[in-house]
Amino acid sequence: MVDGFPYEVPEEYQSMPLLKGRATVDMKVKVKDNPNLTDCVFRIVLDGYNAPVTSGNFVDLVERHFYDGMEIQRADGFVVQTGDPEGPAEGFIDPSTEKTRTIPLEISVVGEKAPFYGATLEELGLYKAQTKLPFNAFGTMAMARDEFENNSASSQIFWLLKESELTPSNANILDGRYAVFGYITENEDFLADVKVGDVIESIQVVSGLENLANPSYKIAG
């Protein structure tokens, strides 16, 4: 749905990969040391309507096979996290610039047509605002970033493991501070079985790739 997208992202982000619509990806994880589960495919729906920059960045990395073969790097009962590449870099190094590609914090709020960029809702003074993509479900997917740098997200992603009763919408420490851009919709119950060292065999876009604007992976060949 690239044509007729309901709003324009800020000019400084318009050349970035943007998901202007929704997309679905399948993430296949090889589970180690678990006699009851050897591998699992998690289906994830990405919401580019409410997080076009964040979702577009992720889909672009998926098409680069950035996550294929990468291990799960954190699984502490609260979140499952991955996306930190080997070596000193903590994010994706864009071959065209030889620098880490970062994206802005992107938060969509109920009642606002377009997302807010670069600031937490607390910093904006929107203490009672409700996010359109809240941390309210087991398997909520979001970008990790430096705690003190709003626009430092690059490639590290995490999924929430807590139940919604423990993380009520817009009444927890995550909503409005981290950019949610998708939800696991199939096999989310198995997410709790994923441990550090388990391997992401592949992530593949199964629908919605046509909604990706400015794909840098095509430029890179």
C-alpha positions as CSV (number, residue, x, y, z in Angstrom):
1,M,0.0,0.0,0.0
2,V,2.8,2.4,-0.9
3,D,0.4,4.6,-2.9
4,G,-2.0,6.5,-0.7
5,F,-0.1,6.1,2.5
6,P,-2.0,8.3,5.0
7,Y,0.9,10.6,6.0
8,E,4.4,11.7,5.2
9,V,7.3,10.8,7.4
10,P,9.6,13.7,8.3
11,E,11.9,14.8,5.5
12,E,15.1,13.6,7.2
13,Y,13.8,10.0,7.2
14,Q,12.1,9.9,3.8
15,S,15.1,8.2,2.1
16,M,15.3,5.4,4.7
17,P,13.7,2.0,4.0
18,L,10.1,2.6,4.8
19,L,7.3,-0.1,5.2
20,K,4.2,1.7,4.0
21,G,1.7,-0.9,5.0
22,R,1.9,-4.3,6.7
23,A,4.2,-7.3,6.1
24,T,4.4,-10.8,7.5
25,V,7.6,-12.6,8.2
26,D,8.4,-16.2,9.3
27,M,11.3,-16.6,11.7
28,K,12.6,-20.2,12.0
29,V,14.6,-20.8,15.3
30,K,16.7,-23.9,16.0
31,V,16.2,-24.7,19.6
32,K,19.0,-26.5,21.4
33,D,19.0,-28.7,24.5
34,N,15.2,-29.1,24.5
35,P,13.9,-32.6,24.0
36,N,10.3,-31.3,23.5
37,L,11.2,-28.7,20.8
38,T,13.9,-28.8,18.1
39,D,12.8,-25.9,15.9
40,C,9.9,-23.5,15.7
41,V,8.6,-21.1,13.1
42,F,7.3,-17.9,14.6
43,R,5.0,-15.8,12.3
44,I,5.3,-12.1,12.9
45,V,3.1,-9.3,11.6
46,L,4.8,-6.0,11.1
47,D,2.8,-2.7,11.3
48,G,4.2,-0.2,8.8
49,Y,1.2,2.0,9.1
50,N,2.1,2.9,12.7
51,A,5.9,2.4,12.5
52,P,7.0,2.8,8.9
53,V,10.7,3.6,9.6
54,T,11.2,0.9,12.3
55,S,9.4,-1.8,10.2
56,G,11.1,-0.7,7.0
57,N,14.5,-0.9,8.7
58,F,13.8,-4.4,9.9
59,V,12.4,-5.7,6.6
60,D,15.4,-4.3,4.8
61,L,17.7,-6.2,7.2
62,V,15.7,-9.4,6.7
63,E,16.2,-9.1,2.9
64,R,19.9,-8.7,3.5
65,H,19.7,-12.0,5.5
66,F,21.3,-10.0,8.4
67,Y,19.7,-12.2,11.1
68,D,20.1,-15.6,9.4
69,G,22.5,-17.7,11.5
70,M,22.5,-15.3,14.4
71,E,22.1,-16.6,18.0
72,I,19.6,-15.5,20.6
73,Q,21.6,-13.2,22.8
74,R,19.2,-12.6,25.8
75,A,16.4,-14.7,27.3
76,D,15.8,-13.7,30.9
77,G,12.1,-14.4,31.4
78,F,11.2,-10.8,30.6
79,V,12.4,-10.5,27.0
80,V,14.0,-12.5,24.2
81,Q,16.6,-10.4,22.3
82,T,18.9,-10.7,19.3
83,G,20.4,-8.5,16.6
84,D,23.9,-7.7,17.9
85,P,26.3,-8.7,15.2
86,E,29.7,-10.3,15.9
87,G,32.6,-7.8,16.3
88,P,32.8,-4.4,17.9
89,A,29.8,-2.9,16.2
90,E,26.5,-3.1,18.1
91,G,24.3,-2.7,15.0
92,F,24.1,-3.0,11.2
93,I,27.1,-1.5,9.4
94,D,25.8,0.0,6.1
95,P,28.3,-1.0,3.4
96,S,27.6,2.2,1.5
97,T,28.7,4.4,4.4
98,E,30.8,2.0,6.5
99,K,28.9,3.4,9.5
100,T,26.3,2.0,11.8
101,R,22.8,2.7,10.4
102,T,20.5,4.0,13.1
103,I,16.9,4.9,13.1
104,P,14.9,7.4,15.2
105,L,12.6,6.4,18.1
106,E,9.1,6.2,16.5
107,I,6.0,6.2,18.6
108,S,2.4,6.3,17.3
109,V,-0.2,7.7,19.7
110,V,-4.0,7.3,19.6
111,G,-5.6,10.4,18.2
112,E,-2.5,11.5,16.2
113,K,-2.3,10.9,12.4
114,A,1.5,10.5,12.3
115,P,4.0,9.1,14.7
116,F,6.3,11.2,17.0
117,Y,10.0,10.9,16.3
118,G,13.1,11.2,18.4
119,A,11.5,11.7,21.8
120,T,9.8,9.5,24.4
121,L,6.2,10.3,25.3
122,E,7.4,11.3,28.8
123,E,9.8,13.8,27.2
124,L,6.9,15.2,25.1
125,G,4.8,15.6,28.2
126,L,2.3,13.1,27.0
127,Y,2.0,11.2,30.2
128,K,-1.5,9.9,29.7
129,A,-1.3,9.3,25.9
130,Q,-2.1,5.8,24.6
131,T,0.2,4.2,22.1
132,K,-1.3,2.6,19.1
133,L,1.2,-0.3,19.4
134,P,1.4,-1.0,23.1
135,F,3.4,-3.6,25.0
136,N,0.3,-5.5,25.9
137,A,0.8,-9.0,24.4
138,F,3.1,-11.9,24.8
139,G,5.4,-11.7,21.8
140,T,5.2,-7.9,21.3
141,M,8.2,-7.0,19.1
142,A,10.2,-3.8,19.5
143,M,13.6,-2.2,18.8
144,A,16.3,-2.2,21.5
145,R,18.3,1.0,21.9
146,D,20.7,2.7,24.2
147,E,18.8,3.8,27.3
148,F,20.0,7.4,27.0
149,E,20.0,7.8,23.2
150,N,16.5,7.8,21.7
151,N,17.8,7.6,18.1
152,S,20.4,4.8,18.6
153,A,18.3,1.8,17.5
154,S,19.9,-0.1,14.6
155,S,19.4,-3.9,14.4
156,Q,18.8,-5.2,17.9
157,I,15.3,-6.4,18.5
158,F,13.4,-7.9,21.4
159,W,10.1,-9.7,22.1
160,L,8.2,-9.3,25.4
161,L,7.5,-12.4,27.4
162,K,5.3,-11.0,30.1
163,E,1.5,-11.5,30.0
164,S,-0.7,-8.5,29.4
165,E,-2.0,-8.5,33.0
166,L,1.5,-7.8,34.2
167,T,2.2,-5.1,31.6
168,P,-1.1,-3.2,31.1
169,S,-1.2,-1.0,28.1
170,N,0.3,2.5,28.7
171,A,0.9,1.7,32.4
172,N,4.3,0.1,32.2
173,I,7.9,1.2,31.8
174,L,8.2,0.3,28.1
175,D,5.2,2.0,26.4
176,G,6.2,5.3,24.9
177,R,9.9,4.6,25.4
178,Y,10.7,1.9,22.9
179,A,9.4,1.5,19.4
180,V,7.0,-1.4,19.0
181,F,6.5,-2.5,15.3
182,G,5.0,-5.9,15.3
183,Y,3.6,-8.9,17.1
184,I,4.1,-12.7,17.0
185,T,0.8,-14.1,15.8
186,E,1.6,-17.8,15.5
187,N,3.5,-20.1,18.0
188,E,4.1,-17.2,20.4
189,D,3.6,-19.6,23.3
190,F,6.9,-21.3,22.3
191,L,8.8,-18.1,22.7
192,A,9.4,-18.8,26.4
193,D,11.2,-22.0,25.4
194,V,13.8,-20.0,23.4
195,K,17.2,-19.7,25.2
196,V,20.5,-17.9,24.8
197,G,22.5,-19.7,22.1
198,D,19.5,-20.9,20.1
199,V,19.9,-20.0,16.5
200,I,17.8,-18.1,14.1
201,E,18.1,-20.2,11.0
202,S,16.2,-17.8,8.8
203,I,13.8,-14.9,8.7
204,Q,11.8,-14.6,5.5
205,V,9.2,-12.1,4.3
206,V,6.1,-14.1,3.2
207,S,3.9,-11.2,2.3
208,G,4.0,-7.4,2.1
209,L,7.4,-6.9,0.6
210,E,5.8,-4.8,-2.1
211,N,5.1,-2.2,0.7
212,L,8.8,-1.6,1.3
213,A,9.9,1.8,-0.2
214,N,13.6,2.7,-0.6
215,P,15.0,-0.8,-0.1
216,S,18.7,-0.4,0.4
217,Y,19.4,-4.2,0.0
218,K,18.6,-3.8,-3.8
219,I,21.1,-1.0,-4.1
220,A,23.7,-3.2,-2.4
221,G,22.9,-6.0,-4.7
